[in-house]
């Protein structure tokens, strides 16, 4: 704790310092000022918790100093020491927050008591301030989630057909008393362009946070509405407009521009019709959702989609369920060629479809995951293990859009093929000759050791989860992915070290390391000596 003594007489300041056992009070720093102006400078730079001040001083006196402290909202506790038993001075001291008014000559016991009281008062107030700050931080952290929940509930209640009540907290914050109409726009994060998925490393929460921030920055500037995470759907951001509805296209253009500039990607929007607020919230939402489900994923001519009246479902007769027996026979054979043929048969049929919608993709995803679930149960029964104990090798049909944002049937083919191959490896079909995706991964690292290879790269290339790769690779290959890659790089580096013209940094770069110090550390881990020591052998 720090204290500031303000008095124009040096001997008084010295006396105050000598009269008190500061260490016992827990006061470790003592500062001095000879007038109010100097005291103000010290208050700014040193931030003392307690101020002892005289009242009569040249330039700015004690009364003016106390008035300034109160005006500036200073939290320091003040004790006045004066040679004048003056009612006016005492009243001024109390008016401006003085803790005590002591007369000179100074009584050590009175001053010690006053200091103890000031210290206790400051500590109590400081604890209260810290508690308020903590509560404020917690409220600010919870507030966005709470708002999302309230808005989501309003949409759900409107869909249930009951009376929709606008929560008072939303009325107050967004001035919703004046809102009569609304429009719901859904920003979909369910199907991502490839480069966006790579950029966010599969972290959809971070992506959603960034998108909502961009949307609300625009909406706040234009006083047009609010964007939030919809609690009843994992991959939907709701842009709710209740003002400036005629300008919704301009607002959406600004939001799109902001997203392109910050995230470097584009997203699809489903736009609902204008409806009464708040009763029509659910209807506008359903229209926006239908617009997204209806869009033809084979086309890339628009990112903004509208609901059409009289729309018929875009689901065609092609289903994964119809191909399940072919897939099953191919997987249980353990033969890569058989699996490729089965997958190609399904994809050839898909290529003949004039329209593939999100509804169709969702059906295929559901059918595929149901198929895998049945197979896992069958496998568990055969191997006498608990169903679900072995996690799925990977979930297909997650990233299906190419760099232009169109559905890529080639990505579908690769994802479906790798998912089925992974399951074939899981079953142990084919005996010693079985195809092992882990060996493909090992071969991939052997061919790409000279560039940066991450677990995320491997996950995206082979369409398997990182967790599955990490666990399964060690089971099959006897060491983890990065030890395997490090061993390959070290073996290549040992060959390069035979060339005396190559520097260590050059060799490090040639085997995939940007940092030669880290390369040396990895080399020593495997060889027990540094690259330089190895070279001298």
C-alpha positions in Angstrom: 0.0 0.0 0.0 1.2 3.6 -0.8 0.7 6.9 1.0 1.1 10.5 0.0 1.9 13.2 2.6 1.0 16.7 1.4 2.3 19.7 3.4 4.2 22.9 2.5 6.3 22.5 5.7 9.1 19.9 5.3 9.5 19.4 9.0 5.8 18.5 9.3 6.2 15.9 6.5 9.3 14.5 8.3 7.4 14.4 11.6 4.6 12.4 10.1 7.0 9.9 8.6 8.8 9.4 12.0 5.7 9.2 14.2 4.1 6.1 12.5 5.2 2.4 12.4 4.4 2.1 8.6 5.6 -1.5 8.3 3.1 -2.6 10.9 0.3 -0.9 9.0 1.4 -2.6 5.8 2.4 0.7 4.1 5.5 0.1 2.1 5.8 3.3 -0.1 5.7 6.9 1.2 5.6 9.9 -1.2 5.7 13.6 -0.4 4.3 16.8 -2.1 4.7 20.4 -0.9 1.4 21.8 -2.4 -1.8 20.7 -4.1 -0.4 20.9 -7.6 2.5 18.6 -6.8 0.1 16.3 -5.1 -2.1 16.0 -8.2 1.0 15.0 -10.2 1.9 12.3 -7.6 -1.7 11.1 -7.6 -1.5 10.5 -11.3 1.8 8.8 -11.4 1.9 6.9 -8.1 -1.8 6.1 -7.4 -1.5 6.2 -3.5 -4.3 4.5 -1.6 -4.1 7.1 1.3 -3.5 10.9 1.2 -2.6 12.9 4.3 -2.9 16.6 3.5 -2.6 20.0 5.2 -5.4 22.5 4.4 -3.4 25.8 4.2 -0.8 25.7 1.5 0.4 28.0 -1.3 -0.9 27.6 -4.8 -3.6 24.9 -4.7 -4.5 24.4 -1.0 -6.0 21.4 0.7 -9.6 22.3 0.1 -9.0 22.7 -3.7 -7.0 19.4 -3.7 -9.9 17.5 -2.0 -12.4 19.1 -4.4 -10.3 18.0 -7.4 -10.0 14.5 -6.1 -13.8 14.2 -5.7 -14.4 15.7 -9.1 -12.0 13.2 -10.7 -13.5 10.3 -8.9 -10.3 9.4 -7.0 -10.6 6.4 -4.7 -7.8 7.4 -2.3 -8.8 7.9 1.3 -7.9 11.3 2.8 -6.9 12.4 6.2 -6.6 16.1 6.9 -4.0 17.5 9.3 -4.4 21.2 10.1 -3.3 23.8 12.5 -6.7 25.5 12.3 -9.7 24.5 14.3 -11.9 26.1 11.7 -15.5 24.9 11.2 -15.4 26.0 7.5 -12.3 23.8 6.9 -13.8 20.9 8.8 -17.0 21.1 6.8 -15.1 21.3 3.5 -13.1 18.3 4.5 -16.2 16.3 5.2 -17.9 17.6 2.0 -15.2 16.3 -0.2 -14.8 12.9 1.4 -12.2 13.5 4.1 -11.9 10.4 6.4 -10.6 12.3 9.4 -9.7 15.9 10.5 -6.7 16.0 12.9 -5.3 19.1 14.6 -1.6 19.9 14.9 0.5 19.2 16.9 0.0 15.6 15.7 -1.0 13.0 18.2 0.7 9.7 17.1 -2.1 7.5 18.5 -4.8 9.6 16.8 -2.9 9.5 13.5 -2.3 5.7 13.7 -6.0 5.2 14.5 -7.0 7.4 11.5 -4.6 5.5 9.2 -6.0 2.1 10.3 -9.5 3.3 9.7 -8.6 4.7 6.3 -6.8 1.5 5.3 -9.7 -0.7 6.4 -12.1 1.5 4.5 -10.1 1.5 1.3 -9.6 -2.3 1.5 -13.4 -2.9 1.9 -14.2 -0.6 -1.0 -11.5 -2.2 -3.1 -12.9 -5.7 -2.5 -16.3 -4.4 -3.4 -14.9 -2.9 -6.6 -13.2 -6.1 -7.6 -16.3 -8.1 -6.9 -18.3 -5.7 -9.1 -15.7 -5.9 -11.9 -15.8 -9.7 -11.7 -19.6 -9.7 -11.9 -19.5 -7.3 -14.8 -17.0 -9.5 -16.7 -19.2 -12.5 -16.0 -22.3 -10.7 -17.1 -20.6 -9.5 -20.3 -19.5 -13.1 -21.0 -23.0 -14.5 -20.4 -24.9 -11.7 -22.1 -24.3 -12.7 -25.7 -25.3 -16.3 -25.0 -28.4 -15.1 -23.1 -29.5 -12.9 -26.0 -29.0 -15.7 -28.4 -31.2 -17.9 -26.2 -33.9 -15.3 -26.0 -34.1 -14.7 -29.7 -34.0 -18.4 -30.4 -36.9 -19.0 -28.0 -38.9 -16.3 -29.7 -38.6 -18.1 -33.0 -39.5 -21.4 -31.4 -42.5 -19.9 -29.6 -43.8 -18.4 -32.8 -43.6 -21.8 -34.4 -45.6 -23.4 -31.6 -48.5 -21.1 -32.5 -48.8 -19.5 -29.1 -48.5 -15.9 -28.0 -45.0 -14.6 -28.6 -43.7 -12.3 -25.8 -40.8 -10.1 -26.5 -38.5 -10.2 -23.4 -38.2 -6.8 -21.7 -34.4 -7.0 -21.9 -34.5 -7.2 -25.7 -37.1 -4.5 -25.9 -34.9 -2.2 -23.9 -31.6 -3.0 -25.7 -32.9 -3.1 -29.2 -36.0 -0.7 -29.0 -38.3 -3.5 -30.2 -41.4 -1.7 -29.0 -41.6 0.1 -32.4 -41.0 -3.0 -34.5 -44.0 -4.2 -36.5 -42.5 -6.3 -39.2 -39.5 -8.6 -39.5 -37.5 -10.7 -42.0 -35.3 -13.7 -41.1 -32.2 -14.4 -43.1 -30.2 -17.6 -42.4 -26.4 -17.6 -43.0 -25.6 -21.3 -43.4 -22.3 -22.8 -42.1 -23.4 -26.4 -42.7 -21.5 -26.8 -46.0 -18.2 -25.0 -46.2 -15.9 -24.1 -49.1 -12.7 -26.0 -48.9 -10.4 -23.0 -48.1 -12.6 -21.9 -45.3 -12.6 -25.3 -43.6 -8.8 -25.3 -43.9 -8.4 -21.8 -42.5 -10.4 -22.5 -39.4 -9.0 -26.0 -38.9 -12.5 -27.4 -38.4 -13.2 -25.0 -35.5 -16.8 -24.1 -36.3 -17.3 -22.2 -33.0 -14.5 -19.8 -33.9 -15.9 -19.5 -37.4 -19.4 -18.7 -36.0 -18.0 -16.2 -33.6 -16.2 -14.3 -36.4 -19.2 -14.3 -38.7 -21.6 -13.0 -36.0 -19.1 -10.2 -35.2 -18.9 -9.1 -38.8 -22.7 -9.2 -39.2 -23.4 -7.3 -36.0 -20.8 -4.7 -36.7 -22.7 -3.8 -39.9 -26.2 -4.1 -38.4 -25.2 -1.9 -35.5 -23.9 0.8 -37.8 -27.2 0.7 -39.8 -29.5 0.1 -36.8 -31.0 -2.7 -38.9 -31.3 -5.8 -36.7 -29.2 -8.4 -34.9 -27.3 -11.6 -35.8 -27.1 -14.5 -33.4 -26.4 -18.3 -33.2 -29.6 -20.2 -33.5 -29.8 -22.6 -30.6 -32.1 -25.1 -32.3 -29.7 -25.7 -35.3 -26.0 -26.4 -35.2 -25.0 -24.7 -38.5 -27.3 -21.7 -38.7 -26.6 -18.0 -37.9 -29.8 -16.0 -37.9 -29.8 -12.4 -39.2 -33.0 -10.9 -37.8 -34.1 -7.6 -39.4 -36.9 -5.5 -37.9 -36.0 -2.1 -39.2 -35.1 -0.8 -42.7 -36.6 -3.9 -44.2 -36.7 -2.3 -47.6 -32.9 -2.0 -47.6 -32.3 -5.7 -46.7 -30.4 -6.4 -50.0 -28.1 -3.4 -49.3 -27.5 -4.7 -45.7 -26.8 -8.2 -47.0 -24.3 -6.8 -49.6 -22.4 -5.0 -46.9 -22.4 -8.1 -44.6 -21.1 -10.2 -47.5 -18.4 -7.6 -48.3 -17.3 -7.6 -44.7 -17.1 -11.4 -44.5 -15.1 -11.6 -47.8 -12.7 -9.0 -46.5 -12.2 -10.6 -43.1 -12.6 -14.3 -43.7 -11.9 -14.5 -47.4 -14.8 -16.7 -48.2 -18.4 -16.6 -49.2 -21.5 -18.2 -47.6 -25.0 -19.0 -48.7 -28.0 -17.1 -47.4 -31.6 -18.2 -47.2 -34.1 -15.3 -47.2 -37.5 -15.4 -45.7 -40.4 -13.1 -46.6 -41.4 -10.1 -44.6 -43.7 -11.1 -41.8 -45.5 -9.5 -38.8 -43.3 -9.1 -35.7 -43.1 -11.1 -33.5 -45.8 -13.6 -34.5 -44.4 -14.2 -38.0 -40.8 -14.9 -36.8 -41.2 -18.7 -37.2 -42.8 -18.5 -40.7 -40.1 -16.2 -42.0 -37.5 -18.6 -40.5 -39.1 -21.6 -42.2 -39.1 -19.8 -45.5 -35.4 -18.9 -45.2 -34.6 -22.5 -44.3 -36.6 -23.9 -47.2 -34.8 -21.6 -49.5 -31.4 -23.1 -48.5 -32.7 -26.6 -48.7 -34.1 -26.0 -52.2 -30.9 -24.6 -53.8 -29.2 -26.6 -56.5 -25.8 -27.4 -55.2 -24.5 -28.1 -58.7 -24.8 -24.4 -59.5 -22.8 -21.5 -58.3 -24.6 -18.6 -59.9 -26.0 -17.1 -56.6 -25.3 -17.0 -52.9 -28.7 -15.6 -52.0 -31.7 -17.9 -52.1 -35.4 -17.3 -51.8 -38.2 -19.6 -50.9 -40.5 -20.5 -53.8 -44.2 -21.2 -53.5 -45.3 -24.6 -54.7 -41.8 -26.0 -54.3 -41.5 -29.8 -54.6 -38.8 -31.6 -52.6 -35.5 -31.9 -54.4 -35.0 -35.5 -53.1 -34.7 -38.0 -55.9 -35.0 -41.7 -55.9 -31.3 -42.2 -55.6 -30.4 -43.4 -52.1 -27.4 -44.8 -50.3 -29.7 -47.3 -48.7 -30.2 -48.9 -52.2 -26.5 -49.5 -52.5 -25.9 -50.7 -48.9 -25.6 -54.4 -49.8 -23.1 -53.6 -52.5 -21.1 -51.5 -50.1 -21.3 -54.2 -47.4 -19.9 -56.9 -49.7 -17.1 -54.7 -50.9 -16.1 -53.6 -47.4 -16.2 -57.1 -45.9 -14.1 -58.4 -48.8 -11.3 -56.0 -47.7 -10.4 -55.4 -51.4 -9.7 -51.8 -52.5 -10.8 -52.5 -56.0 -14.2 -53.9 -54.9 -14.8 -50.8 -52.7 -13.8 -48.4 -55.5 -16.3 -50.2 -57.9 -19.1 -50.0 -55.5 -18.5 -46.3 -54.8 -18.1 -45.5 -58.5 -21.5 -47.2 -59.2 -23.2 -44.9 -56.7 -21.5 -41.7 -57.9 -22.2 -42.5 -61.6 -25.9 -42.5 -60.7 -25.5 -39.2 -58.8 -23.9 -37.6 -61.8 -27.1 -38.2 -63.8 -29.2 -36.1 -61.4 -30.1 -32.7 -62.8 -30.5 -31.2 -59.3 -28.9 -32.1 -55.9 -30.2 -30.1 -53.0 -29.1 -29.8 -49.4 -32.1 -32.0 -48.5 -30.6 -34.7 -50.7 -27.2 -34.4 -49.0 -28.8 -34.5 -45.6 -30.6 -37.7 -46.6 -27.4 -39.3 -47.9 -25.6 -38.3 -44.7 -28.3 -39.8 -42.5 -28.4 -43.0 -44.6 -24.6 -43.4 -44.5 -24.3 -42.9 -40.8 -27.2 -45.3 -40.2 -25.4 -47.8 -42.4 -22.2 -47.5 -40.4 -24.0 -47.7 -37.1 -25.6 -51.0 -38.2 -22.2 -52.3 -39.4 -20.6 -51.4 -36.1 -23.2 -53.3 -34.2 -22.7 -56.3 -36.5 -18.9 -56.0 -36.0 -19.3 -55.7 -32.2 -21.4 -58.9 -32.2 -18.9 -60.8 -34.2 -15.9 -59.6 -32.2 -17.8 -59.9 -28.8 -17.1 -56.2 -28.0 -19.5 -53.5 -26.8 -21.2 -51.7 -29.7 -19.7 -48.3 -30.2 -16.5 -49.1 -28.3 -14.6 -48.6 -31.5 -15.2 -45.0 -32.8 -16.2 -44.4 -36.3 -13.2 -44.0 -38.6 -14.6 -40.8 -40.0 -17.8 -38.9 -40.8 -18.4 -38.4 -44.5 -20.2 -35.7 -46.4 -19.0 -32.8 -44.2 -16.9 -30.7 -46.6 -18.4 -31.1 -50.1 -17.9 -27.8 -51.8 -15.1 -27.0 -54.1 -13.1 -23.8 -54.3 -15.9 -22.2 -56.3 -18.6 -23.2 -53.7 -20.2 -25.9 -55.9 -21.0 -29.4 -54.8 -18.0 -31.6 -55.8 -19.0 -35.1 -56.6 -15.2 -35.9 -56.7 -14.9 -34.9 -53.1 -18.0 -37.0 -52.4 -16.3 -40.0 -54.1 -13.0 -39.5 -52.2 -14.8 -39.1 -48.9 -17.1 -42.0 -49.3 -14.2 -44.2 -50.6 -11.9 -43.4 -47.7 -14.7 -43.8 -45.1 -15.5 -47.3 -46.4 -11.8 -48.2 -46.7 -11.3 -47.1 -43.1 -14.1 -49.3 -42.0 -12.7 -52.2 -44.0 -9.4 -51.8 -42.1 -11.4 -51.7 -38.9 -13.0 -55.0 -39.6 -9.7 -56.7 -40.3 -11.1 -58.0 -43.6 -8.6 -59.5 -46.1 -6.2 -61.0 -43.5 -2.5 -60.0 -43.9 -3.2 -58.7 -47.4 -5.8 -56.2 -46.2 -5.5 -52.7 -47.5 -4.4 -50.4 -44.7 -5.1 -46.7 -44.9 -2.5 -46.1 -42.2 0.1 -47.5 -44.6 -1.2 -45.0 -47.2 -0.7 -42.3 -44.7 2.8 -43.5 -44.0 3.5 -43.5 -47.7 2.1 -40.0 -48.0 4.5 -38.8 -45.4 7.4 -40.5 -47.1 6.6 -38.7 -50.3 6.0 -35.3 -48.7 8.6 -35.2 -45.9 10.2 -32.1 -47.4 7.2 -29.9 -46.8 5.1 -29.0 -43.8 2.8 -31.9 -43.0 0.2 -31.5 -40.2 -2.3 -33.9 -38.7 -5.0 -31.6 -40.1 -3.6 -32.0 -43.6 -3.6 -35.7 -43.3 -7.1 -35.7 -41.8 -8.5 -33.6 -44.7 -6.6 -35.6 -47.4 -7.8 -39.0 -46.1 -11.2 -37.9 -44.7 -10.5 -39.4 -41.3 -10.7 -37.7 -37.9 -7.4 -36.6 -36.3 -8.2 -38.6 -33.2 -8.8 -41.8 -35.2 -5.6 -41.3 -37.2 -3.5 -40.7 -34.1 -4.7 -43.8 -32.3 -4.9 -46.1 -35.3 -1.6 -45.1 -36.8 0.3 -45.9 -33.5 -1.6 -49.3 -33.3 -0.6 -50.3 -36.8 2.8 -48.7 -37.2 4.2 -48.9 -33.7 4.9 -45.2 -33.2 2.9 -42.0 -33.5 2.5 -39.9 -36.7 5.1 -37.3 -35.8 7.7 -39.7 -34.6 7.3 -41.6 -37.9 7.6 -38.4 -39.9 10.6 -37.2 -37.8 12.4 -40.5 -38.4 11.9 -40.3 -42.2 13.2 -36.7 -42.2 16.3 -37.6 -40.0 17.1 -40.5 -42.4 17.0 -38.1 -45.4 19.0 -35.6 -43.5 21.7 -38.1 -42.8 22.2 -38.6 -46.5 22.4 -34.8 -47.1 24.9 -34.3 -44.3 27.4 -36.2 -46.4 27.5 -33.2 -48.6 30.0 -30.7 -46.9 28.7 -27.8 -49.0 25.3 -27.9 -47.5 24.7 -25.8 -44.3 22.6 -27.2 -41.5 19.9 -24.6 -42.1 19.7 -25.6 -45.8 19.4 -29.3 -44.9 16.7 -28.5 -42.3 14.7 -26.7 -44.9 15.2 -29.5 -47.5 13.7 -32.1 -45.1 10.7 -29.9 -44.1 11.9 -27.8 -41.1 11.7 -24.0 -41.1 13.6 -23.8 -37.9 17.1 -25.3 -38.0 17.3 -25.3 -34.1 14.2 -27.4 -33.9 15.6 -29.7 -36.7 18.7 -30.2 -34.6 16.6 -31.1 -31.5 14.7 -33.7 -33.5 17.9 -35.1 -35.0 19.4 -35.5 -31.6 16.3 -37.2 -30.3 16.7 -40.0 -32.9 20.5 -40.1 -33.3 21.7 -39.1 -29.8 23.9 -36.4 -31.3 23.6 -33.1 -33.2 23.8 -32.9 -37.0 27.2 -31.3 -36.7 28.5 -34.1 -34.5 27.1 -36.7 -36.9 28.8 -34.9 -39.9 32.2 -35.1 -38.2 32.1 -38.9 -37.8 
